Amino acid sequence: MILLTKNNPLQHPNLTRERDRRGSRITLPLREHLVTTAAQSRPLLLLASRSPRRQELLRAAGIDFVAAQPALDDGDLHPGEADAQRWVAAMAYLKAAAAVRQGLHTALDTSRPVGVVLGADTVVSLRGRIIGQPRDRADAERILRELADAEHDVLTGVAMLCPATGRRDIWTDRARVEVGPIADVEIERYLESNAWRGKAGAYNLSERIAAGWPIRYEGDAGTIMGLPAVAVARRLDAWSRG
């Protein structure tokens, strides 16, 4: 279990700390094993999302990609009795398949053909209950108060599809997160910022660490922030080897 706070040094092997005038922020480093001949031969990836967080994670992992948002209305979809692992895998596949079906991999002006289309979906699982993005401020407050001083899981589903061959790789990654006590004034300040919008569980790991929230976690920080990009890079390398 790793404790990350604003004032303590980061010790997670997948993270580095960058300091600027605004304080600390967490980024994923470009590891040497990713900048290799194999990395240069990876297929061009299409991220079926406009998520700035997922794009940042892909860049940090040294993955060459383009991004496009498929026309997909998933707001009315509900997991029902499905568990979180199956739900995020299904949603990731739905996003990637929609991008392929809509021809987004051929619609973009790229220097080389798109070889892999990637969809991803992230949820929080609290005592077996799936928590996605908050609907509004009241929902965000409810979620944050449930997560405070408690443990939860974060699951990200990833679907990688090859438009040319139909090859697919669908998988999930899980991380365990423990959030310490959060003062009411901190929750109110965060809600006022609107930074909770569009985030599974109403928070982003790196932003909350920089803000000084006490968080312990086990697993890949990228999974908590929306995409285990280092694992994606490894799988792309495997694809390039056939």
C-alpha positions in Angstrom: 0.0 0.0 0.0 1.4 3.4 -1.0 0.6 6.7 0.7 0.7 9.7 -1.5 0.2 13.2 -0.1 1.2 16.6 -1.3 4.1 16.9 1.1 5.4 13.3 1.0 7.8 12.1 -1.7 6.4 9.8 -4.3 7.6 6.3 -4.1 5.5 4.5 -6.7 7.7 3.1 -9.5 5.3 4.2 -12.2 5.1 7.8 -11.0 7.3 10.9 -11.0 6.7 14.3 -9.4 7.0 17.5 -11.4 7.1 20.7 -9.5 5.9 24.1 -10.9 4.6 27.3 -9.5 1.2 25.6 -8.8 2.7 22.9 -6.7 3.0 19.2 -7.4 1.4 17.1 -10.0 1.8 13.4 -10.9 2.8 12.2 -14.3 3.7 8.9 -15.8 7.3 8.9 -17.0 8.5 7.8 -20.4 10.3 4.7 -19.5 13.3 3.6 -21.5 11.8 0.2 -22.4 9.0 2.0 -24.2 11.3 4.1 -26.4 12.6 1.2 -28.5 12.6 -0.1 -32.1 9.6 -2.1 -31.1 7.8 1.0 -30.0 8.5 2.7 -33.3 7.0 -0.3 -35.2 3.8 -0.2 -33.2 0.6 0.2 -35.2 -0.9 3.7 -35.1 -3.7 3.8 -32.5 -7.0 5.5 -32.7 -8.3 6.5 -29.2 -12.1 6.4 -29.4 -12.5 9.2 -27.0 -11.7 12.9 -26.6 -10.7 12.4 -22.9 -7.8 14.7 -22.2 -6.6 12.4 -19.3 -6.4 9.3 -21.5 -4.6 11.3 -24.2 -2.1 12.5 -21.6 -1.5 9.0 -20.4 -0.9 7.7 -23.9 1.6 10.5 -24.6 3.4 9.8 -21.4 3.7 6.1 -22.4 5.2 7.1 -25.8 2.3 5.8 -27.8 1.6 7.3 -31.3 -2.1 7.9 -31.5 -4.9 10.0 -32.9 -8.2 10.6 -31.2 -11.8 10.8 -32.3 -15.1 10.6 -30.5 -17.6 8.1 -31.9 -21.3 9.1 -32.1 -22.5 7.0 -29.2 -25.2 7.8 -26.6 -24.4 5.6 -23.6 -26.1 7.8 -21.1 -29.2 5.6 -20.9 -27.2 2.4 -20.5 -27.1 0.9 -17.0 -25.2 -2.1 -15.7 -28.2 -3.8 -14.2 -26.9 -6.8 -12.3 -23.6 -7.0 -14.2 -20.4 -6.8 -12.1 -18.0 -3.9 -12.6 -15.4 -6.0 -14.5 -17.9 -7.2 -17.1 -19.5 -3.7 -17.4 -16.3 -1.8 -18.1 -15.1 -4.4 -20.6 -18.5 -4.3 -22.4 -18.5 -0.5 -22.5 -14.9 -0.3 -23.8 -15.8 -2.7 -26.6 -19.0 -0.7 -27.4 -16.9 2.5 -27.8 -14.2 0.8 -29.9 -16.7 -1.0 -32.1 -18.7 2.2 -32.7 -15.6 4.0 -33.9 -14.8 1.1 -36.3 -18.4 0.9 -37.5 -18.5 4.6 -38.1 -15.3 4.5 -40.1 -13.4 6.9 -37.9 -10.1 5.0 -38.5 -10.3 6.0 -42.2 -11.9 9.5 -41.8 -8.8 11.1 -40.2 -5.9 12.5 -42.1 -3.0 10.5 -40.8 0.5 9.9 -42.0 -0.1 6.1 -41.9 -3.1 3.8 -41.5 -4.7 3.3 -38.1 -3.9 -0.3 -37.1 -5.7 -0.4 -33.7 -8.8 1.3 -32.4 -9.0 1.5 -28.6 -12.0 2.1 -26.4 -11.8 2.5 -22.6 -14.2 2.8 -19.7 -13.6 3.5 -16.0 -15.8 3.0 -13.0 -15.5 3.0 -9.2 -16.8 -0.1 -7.4 -17.8 0.6 -3.8 -19.0 -2.5 -1.8 -20.0 -4.1 -5.1 -21.9 -1.1 -6.3 -20.8 0.6 -9.6 -20.2 4.3 -9.5 -19.6 6.2 -12.8 -19.5 9.9 -13.5 -21.7 12.1 -11.3 -24.9 13.4 -12.9 -24.7 16.8 -11.1 -23.2 18.6 -8.1 -25.5 16.9 -5.6 -24.5 13.5 -7.0 -20.8 14.4 -6.9 -21.1 15.4 -3.2 -22.9 12.2 -2.4 -20.2 10.1 -4.1 -17.3 12.0 -2.5 -18.8 11.6 1.0 -19.2 7.9 0.4 -15.6 7.5 -0.8 -14.1 9.6 2.0 -12.5 7.6 4.9 -13.2 4.3 3.0 -11.7 1.9 0.5 -12.9 1.3 -3.1 -11.8 -0.3 -6.3 -11.3 1.4 -9.6 -11.6 -0.7 -12.8 -10.8 0.3 -16.3 -11.9 -1.8 -19.2 -9.9 -1.7 -22.5 -10.9 -2.9 -25.9 -8.3 -3.0 -28.8 -9.7 -3.8 -32.2 -8.0 -4.1 -35.6 -10.2 -2.7 -38.3 -8.5 -4.6 -41.1 -8.5 -8.1 -39.6 -11.1 -8.0 -36.8 -8.5 -9.0 -34.2 -9.6 -8.0 -30.8 -8.1 -7.8 -27.3 -10.5 -7.0 -24.4 -9.3 -6.8 -20.9 -9.7 -5.0 -17.6 -7.3 -3.7 -14.9 -8.2 -3.1 -11.3 -6.6 -0.9 -8.6 -7.5 -0.5 -4.9 -7.8 3.0 -3.4 -8.2 4.1 0.2 -9.2 7.7 0.7 -8.6 9.2 4.1 -10.8 11.7 6.0 -11.7 14.8 4.0 -12.8 18.0 5.7 -16.2 19.4 4.7 -14.5 22.7 3.6 -12.3 20.7 1.2 -15.2 18.9 -0.3 -17.1 22.2 -0.7 -14.1 23.9 -2.3 -13.7 21.0 -4.7 -17.4 21.0 -5.6 -17.2 24.7 -6.4 -14.4 24.2 -8.8 -16.5 21.9 -11.0 -13.4 19.7 -11.4 -15.5 16.6 -10.5 -17.3 16.8 -13.8 -16.7 13.9 -16.3 -14.7 11.8 -13.8 -15.6 8.3 -12.6 -16.0 8.5 -8.8 -16.0 12.4 -9.1 -12.3 12.6 -8.8 -8.9 12.4 -10.6 -6.0 10.8 -8.7 -3.3 13.2 -9.7 -5.4 16.3 -9.1 -6.5 15.2 -5.7 -2.9 14.3 -4.7 -1.8 17.7 -5.7 -4.6 19.2 -3.6 -3.3 17.4 -0.6 -6.0 14.7 -0.2 -4.6 11.6 1.7 -4.9 8.7 -0.7 -3.4 5.2 -0.5 -3.6 2.8 -3.4 -2.4 -0.5 -4.8 -2.1 -1.0 -8.6 -1.5 1.1 -11.7 -2.1 4.8 -11.2 -3.1 5.0 -14.9 -6.0 2.6 -14.3 -7.3 5.0 -11.6 -6.9 8.0 -14.0 -8.6 6.3 -16.9 -6.1 4.1 -18.8 -3.3 1.7 -17.9 -1.2 3.0 -20.8 2.0 1.1 -20.0 0.0 -2.1 -20.3 -1.5 -0.8 -23.5 2.0 -0.2 -24.9 3.1 -3.7 -24.1 0.1 -5.2 -25.8 0.7 -3.0 -28.9 4.3 -4.3 -29.0 2.8 -7.8 -28.9 0.5 -6.9 -31.8 3.4 -5.6 -33.9 5.2 -8.9 -33.4 2.1 -10.7 -34.7 
